[in-house]
Amino acid sequence: MDRLRLGIIGTGSVVREIYRHLYFHSDYSRLLSVEAAADPSAAALSAFCDPYGIPLDRRYSSYVEMMSGTELDAVQVNTPDSLHEEPTVRALRSGLDVLVPKPLADTIGAAHAMIDAARTSGRLLVVDFHKRDDPRIREAAARYRRGDYGEYQCSVWYMLDKLMVADPNHEPRFFASPDFVEKNSPISFLTVHMADALLSIIGLRPVTVRASSWNQKLASLRPISSKGCDMCDTEVTFENGGIAHILTGWHLPNSAHATTVQSARLICTNGMVDLGLDTPGFRELAAEGIQERNPLFRNFEPDGSVSGYGISRPGRLYGKLLRARRGEMPAQERDQLLDPVELGFWTTVILQAAEKSLASGDCLPGGATRGAQVDVEALVREELGGDAAAYL
């Protein structure tokens, strides 16, 4: 087997901005043969399939029909987070391997169902947390794990988008759906990136979660206002007593130097780490203004190929799936891929706990909400019952 026969479930903005480059214009394209695609939107399906010559009879409105009508080895599930579970479980039980963009799922129950389906089916499930391939995150993790910084104590992370990302009045819309912000929160869309990056560095289990949110800027937009949050602060405590604050949102002025302004500082018993995520490459001054370019994440090469950790992370995962299909993967490596930590189970736990915190919190004057503290172990037991023992 030279290539994975791949089916694409969902061909919207994440495929347009990232994955089409992986499939057709990267060093990892040689590992993949895109056989078919499925999307209920005919426009999105055509926009993806037409440039790459995917035949009309390999274009489906239903992923169920795609999986039954095409010979495949794997699928990539590019649906909204809340819709990851059903196509993933179906694919795994049909004998296919699955790649899912971050996060694994938006609920603990869905995450467990997907992990359980992978374990019982004998197929592999992998998750594209691309920040794990950011060289700064990888280096910090390696140094922390060997003891360079001592014991983790506290950290502050922020990941803030320009208002255009969430503004339903902006033309052209950054994302296809006009109600994107009402269906997605900064926690589900951004906090999961930073939470997973932190977990990949310190390797500690979360114990409690409390979130705060602000709905002030988006509510004031005209002519279309939004019910979504401007910004959230997710406070996480860990089993060693360490604390993290993860601030995420999408209401910075559109004049910001980057679409996403982000960084982090970790303080440990023997040192401090400034990750400098806000300076990813170079800053340019051109006719359209000052912009921060991020070639570390996605770099367009002169020959038309695309590189960067946004491409290398899912590309390396596909390399692993291909080796497993060839029977070349040792059992220990396979078990590691199916480990709940590797699959981002605890990132999903933080996500659901933060959303629950806000839902049960106090609404303060002026559009702020102070969430209630959520006990992580109690939440996992409440969601999974007897199956919680597999994670606790």
Protein Blocks (a to p, Z undefined) as FASTA:
>chain_A
ZZdcdddehjafklmmmmmmmmmmcfklmmpccfbdcdfblklmmmmmmmnopafklccf
bfklmmmmpccfbdcdfbdfklmmmmmmmmmmnopacdddddfblcfklmmmmmmmmmmn
opacddddfklmpmklmmmmmmmmnopnopafbdcddddddfklmmmkbccdfbfblklm
mmpcfklmmmmmmmmmmmmmnopacfbdcdddddfklmmpcfbdcfbdfbdcdddddfko
pacddddddfbcfkbcbfbdcddddddfkbccdeklmmmbbacddfkbccdddfkloccd
fkopaedjklmmmmmmmmmmmmmmnopacfklmmmmmpmklnommmmmmmmmmmmmmmmm
ccdehhiacdddddfklmmmmmnmmmlmmmZZ
